[in-house]
Amino acid sequence: MISKLYNNIKKERVVIIGSGWAGSTIAKNINCKTKYNLTVISNRNHMVFTPLLASSCVGTLHSLSVIENIRHIQPNLRDSNNHFYLGNVNYIDKTNKKIYCTALNYKKFEVNYDKLVIAVGGKPSTFGIEGVKEYAHFLKNLDDARKIRNTILENICLSGIPGTTIKEKERLMNFVIVGGGPTGVEFSSELCNFINEDMYRYNPNAKNLAKITVIEGNEILGSFDSSLKDYASIKLINAGVNIKKSRVDRIEKDKIYLSDGTIINYGICVWSTGIEPGDLVKNFNCIKSKNGKIKVNEFLNIYNLDGSINEDIYSLGDCVEIEDNPLPPLAQVAEQQGLFLADSFNNLNTQNKFKYNHRGSMVTLTTGSAILESTVKIKGITSWVLWRSVYLTKLISIKNKLNVASQWFGSWIKGREISF
């Protein structure tokens, strides 16, 4: 009886564009049982648990264990008044509160909103460098991780084909990562673990040929304390990683040209150098920051072109910059913004301003080592255990918690999965 009464109450419709950390967090926590009708629009039906994405590239974890379906995140999307639409947003009509979309099968459709949340994140930044889009692999979503994994395993197999020259074998087995931030370092560490702990058992010759190169124009993990950076660099070098301090000028199909004149022959190049706004943000009519992100106030409202605040449109996550308070593109920033906005909607908190609480930064390195920087600085086995513990508890579904825990244990006991 109570549920029928709620269904008869006119609810505002909240539309969320995006299913990343920001969009999924607000979708999970918004009260769409008694207060709002909810629509989520995204070009994927899941959230990617990005801290574990690198692990899926080398078989430490299965790819489906690092995603959460949006209907598991918000069970009320199963209700007939709430919707998930698989597609892309082409245009937002702020005047008529209408969103024009294209489904993945190219069918056009429209969605009306009362409140709109733009949480589309960003896309990998290429800095306009020639050849990056055509030849580099990005590590942003599940498809990226699968392509990287397949290429790595294919190259290992191809390097053993009879008649393959030593030069070609060395090229196939040279794995290059551009970008020495947390993502690049964690991926190179996972790759080291795979080569040093698994490849030698299955293909000793390939292990001897394998080479990992990290290219970074500045410093590895530049935002961390110097003692932690030094520790991470030593761990990588000891594991066999070649750290090259230079910038990329251009990329060809099997060659990378650096600013210092070096030419690197590679089998796979993984590009991990930051993000930039996507097409929807670039084309959206609102005030933007110098780097092209949507500018929002401390309540996460956008600004119209005339400088007025739009009370019905909010934006959060990697695609925004808070006025006078730019924040790094971190998962914890997006998550906290999603929790803040959900609470604002649910409890009609119109006076509370968003305040970011930095909980520290963690990077996992080779097996048994990691770094953690918060109110304390920790390195080694303790931070490695903390890294795994924190992210295991952050997973949303019981199914994925069990899957990840069992796969970590299984990889340690019997090795990583090498089929593709």
Contacts in CASP RR format, 6 or more apart in sequence:
PFRMAT RR
TARGET T0000
AUTHOR 0000-0000-0000
METHOD contacts of the structure
MODEL  1
MISKLYNNIKKERVVIIGSGWAGSTIAKNINCKTKYNLTVISNRNHMVFT
PLLASSCVGTLHSLSVIENIRHIQPNLRDSNNHFYLGNVNYIDKTNKKIY
CTALNYKKFEVNYDKLVIAVGGKPSTFGIEGVKEYAHFLKNLDDARKIRN
TILENICLSGIPGTTIKEKERLMNFVIVGGGPTGVEFSSELCNFINEDMY
RYNPNAKNLAKITVIEGNEILGSFDSSLKDYASIKLINAGVNIKKSRVDR
IEKDKIYLSDGTIINYGICVWSTGIEPGDLVKNFNCIKSKNGKIKVNEFL
NIYNLDGSINEDIYSLGDCVEIEDNPLPPLAQVAEQQGLFLADSFNNLNT
QNKFKYNHRGSMVTLTTGSAILESTVKIKGITSWVLWRSVYLTKLISIKN
KLNVASQWFGSWIKGREISF
6 33 0 8 1.000
6 34 0 8 1.000
7 81 0 8 1.000
9 34 0 8 1.000
11 35 0 8 1.000
11 36 0 8 1.000
11 37 0 8 1.000
11 81 0 8 1.000
12 35 0 8 1.000
12 36 0 8 1.000
12 37 0 8 1.000
12 114 0 8 1.000
12 115 0 8 1.000
13 36 0 8 1.000
13 37 0 8 1.000
13 38 0 8 1.000
13 39 0 8 1.000
13 112 0 8 1.000
13 113 0 8 1.000
13 114 0 8 1.000
13 115 0 8 1.000
14 30 0 8 1.000
14 32 0 8 1.000
14 36 0 8 1.000
14 37 0 8 1.000
14 38 0 8 1.000
14 39 0 8 1.000
14 113 0 8 1.000
14 114 0 8 1.000
14 115 0 8 1.000
14 116 0 8 1.000
14 117 0 8 1.000
14 345 0 8 1.000
15 38 0 8 1.000
15 39 0 8 1.000
15 40 0 8 1.000
15 41 0 8 1.000
15 99 0 8 1.000
15 111 0 8 1.000
15 113 0 8 1.000
15 115 0 8 1.000
15 116 0 8 1.000
15 117 0 8 1.000
16 23 0 8 1.000
16 26 0 8 1.000
16 27 0 8 1.000
16 38 0 8 1.000
16 39 0 8 1.000
16 40 0 8 1.000
16 41 0 8 1.000
16 117 0 8 1.000
16 119 0 8 1.000
17 41 0 8 1.000
17 42 0 8 1.000
17 89 0 8 1.000
17 99 0 8 1.000
17 116 0 8 1.000
17 117 0 8 1.000
17 118 0 8 1.000
17 119 0 8 1.000
17 120 0 8 1.000
17 280 0 8 1.000
18 40 0 8 1.000
18 41 0 8 1.000
18 42 0 8 1.000
18 119 0 8 1.000
18 120 0 8 1.000
18 121 0 8 1.000
19 27 0 8 1.000
19 40 0 8 1.000
19 42 0 8 1.000
19 44 0 8 1.000
19 45 0 8 1.000
19 46 0 8 1.000
19 47 0 8 1.000
19 70 0 8 1.000
20 42 0 8 1.000
20 47 0 8 1.000
20 48 0 8 1.000
20 119 0 8 1.000
20 121 0 8 1.000
20 334 0 8 1.000
21 47 0 8 1.000
21 50 0 8 1.000
21 317 0 8 1.000
21 331 0 8 1.000
21 334 0 8 1.000
21 335 0 8 1.000
22 119 0 8 1.000
22 121 0 8 1.000
22 316 0 8 1.000
22 317 0 8 1.000
22 318 0 8 1.000
22 334 0 8 1.000
22 335 0 8 1.000
22 337 0 8 1.000
22 338 0 8 1.000
23 40 0 8 1.000
23 47 0 8 1.000
23 117 0 8 1.000
23 119 0 8 1.000
23 316 0 8 1.000
23 334 0 8 1.000
23 338 0 8 1.000
24 47 0 8 1.000
24 68 0 8 1.000
24 70 0 8 1.000
24 73 0 8 1.000
25 334 0 8 1.000
25 335 0 8 1.000
25 337 0 8 1.000
25 338 0 8 1.000
25 339 0 8 1.000
25 342 0 8 1.000
26 117 0 8 1.000
26 119 0 8 1.000
26 316 0 8 1.000
26 338 0 8 1.000
26 339 0 8 1.000
26 341 0 8 1.000
26 342 0 8 1.000
26 345 0 8 1.000
27 38 0 8 1.000
27 40 0 8 1.000
27 70 0 8 1.000
27 73 0 8 1.000
27 74 0 8 1.000
27 77 0 8 1.000
28 73 0 8 1.000
28 74 0 8 1.000
28 342 0 8 1.000
28 396 0 8 1.000
29 338 0 8 1.000
29 339 0 8 1.000
29 342 0 8 1.000
29 343 0 8 1.000
29 346 0 8 1.000
30 36 0 8 1.000
30 38 0 8 1.000
30 74 0 8 1.000
30 342 0 8 1.000
30 345 0 8 1.000
30 346 0 8 1.000
31 345 0 8 1.000
31 346 0 8 1.000
32 38 0 8 1.000
32 74 0 8 1.000
32 76 0 8 1.000
32 77 0 8 1.000
32 79 0 8 1.000
32 82 0 8 1.000
33 76 0 8 1.000
35 345 0 8 1.000
35 346 0 8 1.000
36 115 0 8 1.000
36 345 0 8 1.000
37 81 0 8 1.000
37 82 0 8 1.000
38 74 0 8 1.000
38 76 0 8 1.000
38 77 0 8 1.000
38 82 0 8 1.000
38 83 0 8 1.000
39 82 0 8 1.000
39 83 0 8 1.000
39 84 0 8 1.000
39 85 0 8 1.000
39 111 0 8 1.000
39 113 0 8 1.000
40 70 0 8 1.000
40 74 0 8 1.000
40 77 0 8 1.000
40 83 0 8 1.000
40 84 0 8 1.000
40 85 0 8 1.000
41 84 0 8 1.000
41 85 0 8 1.000
41 87 0 8 1.000
41 89 0 8 1.000
41 99 0 8 1.000
41 101 0 8 1.000
41 111 0 8 1.000
42 70 0 8 1.000
42 84 0 8 1.000
42 85 0 8 1.000
42 86 0 8 1.000
42 87 0 8 1.000
43 86 0 8 1.000
43 87 0 8 1.000
43 88 0 8 1.000
43 104 0 8 1.000
44 86 0 8 1.000
44 141 0 8 1.000
44 142 0 8 1.000
45 69 0 8 1.000
45 70 0 8 1.000
45 71 0 8 1.000
45 84 0 8 1.000
45 86 0 8 1.000
46 67 0 8 1.000
46 68 0 8 1.000
46 69 0 8 1.000
46 70 0 8 1.000
46 142 0 8 1.000
47 67 0 8 1.000
47 68 0 8 1.000
47 70 0 8 1.000
47 73 0 8 1.000
47 396 0 8 1.000
48 66 0 8 1.000
48 67 0 8 1.000
48 140 0 8 1.000
48 141 0 8 1.000
48 142 0 8 1.000
49 66 0 8 1.000
49 67 0 8 1.000
49 68 0 8 1.000
49 391 0 8 1.000
49 394 0 8 1.000
49 395 0 8 1.000
49 400 0 8 1.000
50 331 0 8 1.000
51 186 0 8 1.000
51 331 0 8 1.000
51 391 0 8 1.000
51 394 0 8 1.000
52 61 0 8 1.000
52 65 0 8 1.000
52 66 0 8 1.000
52 391 0 8 1.000
52 404 0 8 1.000
53 66 0 8 1.000
53 139 0 8 1.000
53 141 0 8 1.000
53 142 0 8 1.000
53 144 0 8 1.000
53 145 0 8 1.000
54 139 0 8 1.000
54 145 0 8 1.000
54 183 0 8 1.000
54 184 0 8 1.000
54 186 0 8 1.000
54 187 0 8 1.000
54 189 0 8 1.000
54 190 0 8 1.000
55 61 0 8 1.000
55 66 0 8 1.000
55 190 0 8 1.000
56 62 0 8 1.000
56 63 0 8 1.000
56 65 0 8 1.000
56 66 0 8 1.000
56 142 0 8 1.000
56 145 0 8 1.000
56 146 0 8 1.000
56 149 0 8 1.000
57 139 0 8 1.000
57 145 0 8 1.000
57 148 0 8 1.000
57 149 0 8 1.000
57 152 0 8 1.000
57 187 0 8 1.000
57 190 0 8 1.000
57 191 0 8 1.000
58 149 0 8 1.000
58 152 0 8 1.000
58 190 0 8 1.000
58 191 0 8 1.000
58 193 0 8 1.000
58 194 0 8 1.000
58 416 0 8 1.000
59 149 0 8 1.000
59 194 0 8 1.000
59 411 0 8 1.000
59 416 0 8 1.000
59 417 0 8 1.000
59 418 0 8 1.000
60 190 0 8 1.000
60 193 0 8 1.000
60 194 0 8 1.000
60 407 0 8 1.000
60 408 0 8 1.000
60 411 0 8 1.000
60 416 0 8 1.000
61 403 0 8 1.000
61 404 0 8 1.000
61 407 0 8 1.000
61 408 0 8 1.000
61 411 0 8 1.000
62 403 0 8 1.000
62 407 0 8 1.000
62 417 0 8 1.000
63 142 0 8 1.000
63 145 0 8 1.000
63 146 0 8 1.000
63 149 0 8 1.000
65 400 0 8 1.000
65 403 0 8 1.000
65 404 0 8 1.000
65 407 0 8 1.000
66 142 0 8 1.000
66 145 0 8 1.000
66 400 0 8 1.000
66 404 0 8 1.000
67 142 0 8 1.000
68 395 0 8 1.000
68 396 0 8 1.000
68 397 0 8 1.000
68 400 0 8 1.000
70 77 0 8 1.000
70 84 0 8 1.000
71 77 0 8 1.000
71 78 0 8 1.000
71 84 0 8 1.000
72 396 0 8 1.000
72 397 0 8 1.000
73 396 0 8 1.000
74 82 0 8 1.000
76 82 0 8 1.000
77 83 0 8 1.000
77 84 0 8 1.000
85 101 0 8 1.000
85 103 0 8 1.000
85 109 0 8 1.000
85 111 0 8 1.000
86 103 0 8 1.000
86 104 0 8 1.000
87 101 0 8 1.000
87 102 0 8 1.000
87 103 0 8 1.000
87 104 0 8 1.000
88 101 0 8 1.000
88 102 0 8 1.000
88 104 0 8 1.000
88 280 0 8 1.000
89 99 0 8 1.000
89 100 0 8 1.000
89 101 0 8 1.000
89 120 0 8 1.000
89 280 0 8 1.000
90 100 0 8 1.000
90 101 0 8 1.000
90 102 0 8 1.000
90 280 0 8 1.000
91 99 0 8 1.000
91 100 0 8 1.000
91 283 0 8 1.000
92 98 0 8 1.000
92 99 0 8 1.000
92 100 0 8 1.000
92 116 0 8 1.000
92 118 0 8 1.000
92 284 0 8 1.000
92 313 0 8 1.000
93 99 0 8 1.000
93 100 0 8 1.000
94 285 0 8 1.000
94 304 0 8 1.000
94 310 0 8 1.000
94 313 0 8 1.000
97 112 0 8 1.000
97 113 0 8 1.000
97 114 0 8 1.000
97 116 0 8 1.000
97 312 0 8 1.000
98 110 0 8 1.000
98 111 0 8 1.000
98 112 0 8 1.000
98 113 0 8 1.000
99 110 0 8 1.000
99 111 0 8 1.000
99 112 0 8 1.000
99 113 0 8 1.000
99 116 0 8 1.000
100 108 0 8 1.000
100 110 0 8 1.000
101 108 0 8 1.000
101 109 0 8 1.000
101 110 0 8 1.000
101 111 0 8 1.000
102 108 0 8 1.000
102 109 0 8 1.000
103 109 0 8 1.000
113 312 0 8 1.000
114 312 0 8 1.000
115 312 0 8 1.000
115 313 0 8 1.000
115 314 0 8 1.000
115 345 0 8 1.000
116 312 0 8 1.000
116 313 0 8 1.000
116 314 0 8 1.000
117 313 0 8 1.000
117 314 0 8 1.000
117 315 0 8 1.000
117 316 0 8 1.000
117 341 0 8 1.000
118 280 0 8 1.000
118 281 0 8 1.000
118 284 0 8 1.000
118 294 0 8 1.000
118 302 0 8 1.000
118 313 0 8 1.000
118 314 0 8 1.000
118 315 0 8 1.000
118 316 0 8 1.000
118 319 0 8 1.000
118 320 0 8 1.000
119 315 0 8 1.000
119 316 0 8 1.000
119 317 0 8 1.000
119 319 0 8 1.000
119 334 0 8 1.000
119 338 0 8 1.000
120 278 0 8 1.000
120 280 0 8 1.000
120 281 0 8 1.000
120 319 0 8 1.000
121 275 0 8 1.000
121 278 0 8 1.000
121 317 0 8 1.000
121 318 0 8 1.000
121 319 0 8 1.000
121 334 0 8 1.000
122 275 0 8 1.000
122 276 0 8 1.000
122 277 0 8 1.000
122 278 0 8 1.000
122 281 0 8 1.000
122 318 0 8 1.000
122 319 0 8 1.000
123 140 0 8 1.000
123 275 0 8 1.000
123 276 0 8 1.000
123 277 0 8 1.000
123 278 0 8 1.000
124 138 0 8 1.000
124 140 0 8 1.000
124 271 0 8 1.000
124 272 0 8 1.000
124 273 0 8 1.000
124 274 0 8 1.000
124 275 0 8 1.000
124 276 0 8 1.000
125 273 0 8 1.000
125 274 0 8 1.000
125 275 0 8 1.000
125 276 0 8 1.000
126 132 0 8 1.000
126 133 0 8 1.000
126 136 0 8 1.000
126 271 0 8 1.000
127 273 0 8 1.000
129 248 0 8 1.000
129 249 0 8 1.000
129 250 0 8 1.000
129 251 0 8 1.000
130 249 0 8 1.000
130 250 0 8 1.000
130 251 0 8 1.000
131 250 0 8 1.000
131 251 0 8 1.000
131 252 0 8 1.000
132 248 0 8 1.000
132 251 0 8 1.000
132 271 0 8 1.000
134 251 0 8 1.000
135 251 0 8 1.000
135 252 0 8 1.000
135 253 0 8 1.000
135 269 0 8 1.000
136 178 0 8 1.000
136 251 0 8 1.000
136 269 0 8 1.000
136 270 0 8 1.000
136 271 0 8 1.000
137 144 0 8 1.000
137 147 0 8 1.000
137 148 0 8 1.000
137 151 0 8 1.000
137 268 0 8 1.000
137 269 0 8 1.000
137 270 0 8 1.000
137 271 0 8 1.000
138 144 0 8 1.000
138 270 0 8 1.000
138 271 0 8 1.000
138 272 0 8 1.000
139 145 0 8 1.000
139 148 0 8 1.000
139 183 0 8 1.000
139 184 0 8 1.000
139 187 0 8 1.000
139 270 0 8 1.000
139 271 0 8 1.000
139 272 0 8 1.000
148 268 0 8 1.000
148 270 0 8 1.000
149 420 0 8 1.000
150 420 0 8 1.000
151 267 0 8 1.000
151 268 0 8 1.000
152 175 0 8 1.000
152 191 0 8 1.000
152 268 0 8 1.000
153 418 0 8 1.000
153 420 0 8 1.000
154 420 0 8 1.000
155 172 0 8 1.000
155 173 0 8 1.000
155 267 0 8 1.000
155 268 0 8 1.000
156 172 0 8 1.000
156 173 0 8 1.000
156 199 0 8 1.000
156 203 0 8 1.000
156 206 0 8 1.000
158 164 0 8 1.000
158 172 0 8 1.000
159 168 0 8 1.000
159 169 0 8 1.000
159 172 0 8 1.000
159 173 0 8 1.000
159 205 0 8 1.000
159 206 0 8 1.000
159 209 0 8 1.000
160 169 0 8 1.000
160 205 0 8 1.000
160 206 0 8 1.000
164 172 0 8 1.000
167 265 0 8 1.000
169 209 0 8 1.000
170 209 0 8 1.000
170 211 0 8 1.000
170 265 0 8 1.000
171 254 0 8 1.000
171 265 0 8 1.000
171 266 0 8 1.000
171 267 0 8 1.000
172 267 0 8 1.000
173 206 0 8 1.000
173 209 0 8 1.000
173 210 0 8 1.000
173 211 0 8 1.000
173 267 0 8 1.000
174 211 0 8 1.000
174 213 0 8 1.000
174 264 0 8 1.000
174 265 0 8 1.000
174 266 0 8 1.000
174 267 0 8 1.000
175 191 0 8 1.000
175 210 0 8 1.000
175 211 0 8 1.000
175 212 0 8 1.000
175 213 0 8 1.000
175 266 0 8 1.000
175 267 0 8 1.000
175 268 0 8 1.000
175 270 0 8 1.000
176 212 0 8 1.000
176 213 0 8 1.000
176 214 0 8 1.000
176 215 0 8 1.000
176 256 0 8 1.000
176 264 0 8 1.000
176 266 0 8 1.000
176 267 0 8 1.000
176 268 0 8 1.000
176 269 0 8 1.000
176 270 0 8 1.000
177 184 0 8 1.000
177 187 0 8 1.000
177 188 0 8 1.000
177 191 0 8 1.000
177 212 0 8 1.000
177 213 0 8 1.000
177 214 0 8 1.000
177 215 0 8 1.000
177 269 0 8 1.000
177 270 0 8 1.000
177 272 0 8 1.000
178 215 0 8 1.000
178 216 0 8 1.000
178 248 0 8 1.000
178 256 0 8 1.000
178 269 0 8 1.000
178 270 0 8 1.000
178 271 0 8 1.000
178 272 0 8 1.000
178 273 0 8 1.000
179 214 0 8 1.000
179 215 0 8 1.000
179 216 0 8 1.000
179 217 0 8 1.000
179 271 0 8 1.000
179 272 0 8 1.000
179 273 0 8 1.000
180 214 0 8 1.000
180 216 0 8 1.000
180 220 0 8 1.000
180 221 0 8 1.000
180 272 0 8 1.000
181 216 0 8 1.000
181 220 0 8 1.000
181 221 0 8 1.000
181 222 0 8 1.000
181 272 0 8 1.000
182 221 0 8 1.000
182 361 0 8 1.000
182 363 0 8 1.000
183 272 0 8 1.000
184 214 0 8 1.000
184 270 0 8 1.000
184 272 0 8 1.000
185 214 0 8 1.000
185 220 0 8 1.000
185 221 0 8 1.000
185 232 0 8 1.000
185 236 0 8 1.000
185 363 0 8 1.000
185 365 0 8 1.000
186 363 0 8 1.000
186 364 0 8 1.000
186 365 0 8 1.000
187 270 0 8 1.000
187 272 0 8 1.000
188 212 0 8 1.000
188 214 0 8 1.000
188 236 0 8 1.000
188 241 0 8 1.000
189 235 0 8 1.000
189 236 0 8 1.000
189 239 0 8 1.000
189 364 0 8 1.000
189 365 0 8 1.000
189 366 0 8 1.000
191 212 0 8 1.000
192 212 0 8 1.000
192 236 0 8 1.000
192 239 0 8 1.000
192 240 0 8 1.000
192 241 0 8 1.000
192 366 0 8 1.000
193 366 0 8 1.000
193 367 0 8 1.000
194 416 0 8 1.000
195 207 0 8 1.000
195 210 0 8 1.000
195 212 0 8 1.000
196 207 0 8 1.000
196 239 0 8 1.000
196 366 0 8 1.000
197 367 0 8 1.000
197 415 0 8 1.000
197 416 0 8 1.000
198 415 0 8 1.000
198 416 0 8 1.000
198 418 0 8 1.000
199 206 0 8 1.000
199 207 0 8 1.000
199 210 0 8 1.000
200 207 0 8 1.000
202 418 0 8 1.000
211 242 0 8 1.000
212 240 0 8 1.000
212 241 0 8 1.000
212 242 0 8 1.000
213 241 0 8 1.000
213 242 0 8 1.000
213 243 0 8 1.000
213 244 0 8 1.000
213 264 0 8 1.000
213 266 0 8 1.000
214 220 0 8 1.000
214 236 0 8 1.000
214 241 0 8 1.000
214 242 0 8 1.000
214 243 0 8 1.000
214 244 0 8 1.000
215 244 0 8 1.000
215 246 0 8 1.000
215 247 0 8 1.000
215 248 0 8 1.000
215 256 0 8 1.000
215 258 0 8 1.000
215 264 0 8 1.000
216 243 0 8 1.000
216 244 0 8 1.000
216 245 0 8 1.000
217 245 0 8 1.000
217 246 0 8 1.000
217 247 0 8 1.000
218 245 0 8 1.000
219 229 0 8 1.000
220 229 0 8 1.000
220 232 0 8 1.000
220 233 0 8 1.000
220 236 0 8 1.000
220 243 0 8 1.000
221 228 0 8 1.000
221 229 0 8 1.000
221 232 0 8 1.000
221 363 0 8 1.000
221 371 0 8 1.000
222 229 0 8 1.000
223 328 0 8 1.000
223 361 0 8 1.000
224 232 0 8 1.000
224 361 0 8 1.000
224 363 0 8 1.000
224 371 0 8 1.000
224 373 0 8 1.000
225 373 0 8 1.000
225 377 0 8 1.000
227 377 0 8 1.000
227 379 0 8 1.000
228 371 0 8 1.000
228 373 0 8 1.000
228 377 0 8 1.000
228 379 0 8 1.000
231 371 0 8 1.000
231 379 0 8 1.000
231 380 0 8 1.000
232 363 0 8 1.000
232 365 0 8 1.000
232 371 0 8 1.000
233 243 0 8 1.000
235 365 0 8 1.000
235 366 0 8 1.000
235 369 0 8 1.000
236 243 0 8 1.000
236 365 0 8 1.000
236 366 0 8 1.000
237 243 0 8 1.000
239 366 0 8 1.000
244 258 0 8 1.000
244 262 0 8 1.000
244 264 0 8 1.000
246 258 0 8 1.000
246 259 0 8 1.000
246 260 0 8 1.000
246 262 0 8 1.000
247 258 0 8 1.000
247 259 0 8 1.000
248 256 0 8 1.000
248 257 0 8 1.000
248 258 0 8 1.000
248 259 0 8 1.000
249 257 0 8 1.000
249 258 0 8 1.000
249 259 0 8 1.000
249 261 0 8 1.000
250 256 0 8 1.000
250 257 0 8 1.000
251 257 0 8 1.000
251 269 0 8 1.000
254 265 0 8 1.000
254 266 0 8 1.000
254 267 0 8 1.000
255 263 0 8 1.000
255 264 0 8 1.000
255 265 0 8 1.000
255 266 0 8 1.000
256 263 0 8 1.000
256 264 0 8 1.000
256 266 0 8 1.000
256 269 0 8 1.000
257 263 0 8 1.000
258 264 0 8 1.000
274 329 0 8 1.000
275 318 0 8 1.000
275 329 0 8 1.000
276 291 0 8 1.000
276 292 0 8 1.000
277 288 0 8 1.000
277 291 0 8 1.000
277 292 0 8 1.000
277 293 0 8 1.000
277 294 0 8 1.000
277 319 0 8 1.000
278 319 0 8 1.000
281 288 0 8 1.000
281 292 0 8 1.000
281 293 0 8 1.000
281 294 0 8 1.000
281 319 0 8 1.000
282 292 0 8 1.000
284 294 0 8 1.000
285 304 0 8 1.000
285 305 0 8 1.000
286 294 0 8 1.000
286 295 0 8 1.000
286 302 0 8 1.000
286 303 0 8 1.000
286 304 0 8 1.000
286 305 0 8 1.000
286 310 0 8 1.000
286 313 0 8 1.000
287 295 0 8 1.000
287 302 0 8 1.000
287 303 0 8 1.000
287 304 0 8 1.000
287 305 0 8 1.000
287 307 0 8 1.000
288 294 0 8 1.000
288 295 0 8 1.000
289 295 0 8 1.000
289 321 0 8 1.000
289 326 0 8 1.000
291 321 0 8 1.000
293 319 0 8 1.000
293 320 0 8 1.000
293 321 0 8 1.000
294 302 0 8 1.000
294 315 0 8 1.000
294 319 0 8 1.000
294 320 0 8 1.000
294 321 0 8 1.000
295 302 0 8 1.000
295 303 0 8 1.000
295 320 0 8 1.000
295 321 0 8 1.000
295 322 0 8 1.000
295 323 0 8 1.000
296 302 0 8 1.000
296 303 0 8 1.000
296 314 0 8 1.000
296 315 0 8 1.000
296 316 0 8 1.000
296 320 0 8 1.000
296 321 0 8 1.000
296 322 0 8 1.000
296 323 0 8 1.000
297 303 0 8 1.000
297 309 0 8 1.000
297 322 0 8 1.000
297 323 0 8 1.000
298 322 0 8 1.000
298 323 0 8 1.000
298 325 0 8 1.000
298 353 0 8 1.000
298 354 0 8 1.000
299 314 0 8 1.000
299 344 0 8 1.000
299 350 0 8 1.000
299 353 0 8 1.000
299 354 0 8 1.000
300 314 0 8 1.000
300 315 0 8 1.000
300 316 0 8 1.000
300 320 0 8 1.000
300 322 0 8 1.000
300 337 0 8 1.000
300 340 0 8 1.000
300 341 0 8 1.000
300 354 0 8 1.000
301 309 0 8 1.000
301 310 0 8 1.000
301 311 0 8 1.000
301 313 0 8 1.000
301 314 0 8 1.000
302 309 0 8 1.000
302 310 0 8 1.000
302 313 0 8 1.000
302 314 0 8 1.000
302 315 0 8 1.000
303 309 0 8 1.000
303 310 0 8 1.000
304 310 0 8 1.000
314 341 0 8 1.000
316 334 0 8 1.000
316 337 0 8 1.000
316 338 0 8 1.000
316 341 0 8 1.000
317 329 0 8 1.000
317 333 0 8 1.000
317 334 0 8 1.000
317 337 0 8 1.000
318 329 0 8 1.000
318 334 0 8 1.000
321 327 0 8 1.000
322 354 0 8 1.000
325 356 0 8 1.000
327 333 0 8 1.000
327 356 0 8 1.000
330 361 0 8 1.000
332 358 0 8 1.000
332 359 0 8 1.000
332 360 0 8 1.000
333 356 0 8 1.000
336 354 0 8 1.000
336 356 0 8 1.000
336 357 0 8 1.000
337 354 0 8 1.000
340 352 0 8 1.000
340 354 0 8 1.000
343 349 0 8 1.000
343 352 0 8 1.000
344 350 0 8 1.000
344 352 0 8 1.000
359 374 0 8 1.000
360 372 0 8 1.000
360 373 0 8 1.000
360 374 0 8 1.000
361 372 0 8 1.000
361 373 0 8 1.000
361 374 0 8 1.000
362 370 0 8 1.000
362 371 0 8 1.000
362 372 0 8 1.000
362 373 0 8 1.000
362 383 0 8 1.000
362 386 0 8 1.000
362 387 0 8 1.000
362 390 0 8 1.000
363 370 0 8 1.000
363 371 0 8 1.000
363 387 0 8 1.000
364 370 0 8 1.000
364 384 0 8 1.000
364 387 0 8 1.000
364 388 0 8 1.000
365 371 0 8 1.000
365 384 0 8 1.000
367 384 0 8 1.000
368 380 0 8 1.000
368 381 0 8 1.000
368 384 0 8 1.000
369 379 0 8 1.000
369 380 0 8 1.000
369 381 0 8 1.000
369 383 0 8 1.000
369 384 0 8 1.000
370 379 0 8 1.000
370 380 0 8 1.000
370 383 0 8 1.000
370 384 0 8 1.000
370 386 0 8 1.000
370 387 0 8 1.000
371 377 0 8 1.000
371 378 0 8 1.000
371 379 0 8 1.000
371 380 0 8 1.000
371 383 0 8 1.000
372 378 0 8 1.000
372 379 0 8 1.000
372 383 0 8 1.000
372 386 0 8 1.000
372 387 0 8 1.000
378 386 0 8 1.000
388 408 0 8 1.000
392 401 0 8 1.000
392 404 0 8 1.000
392 405 0 8 1.000
393 401 0 8 1.000
395 401 0 8 1.000
395 404 0 8 1.000
END
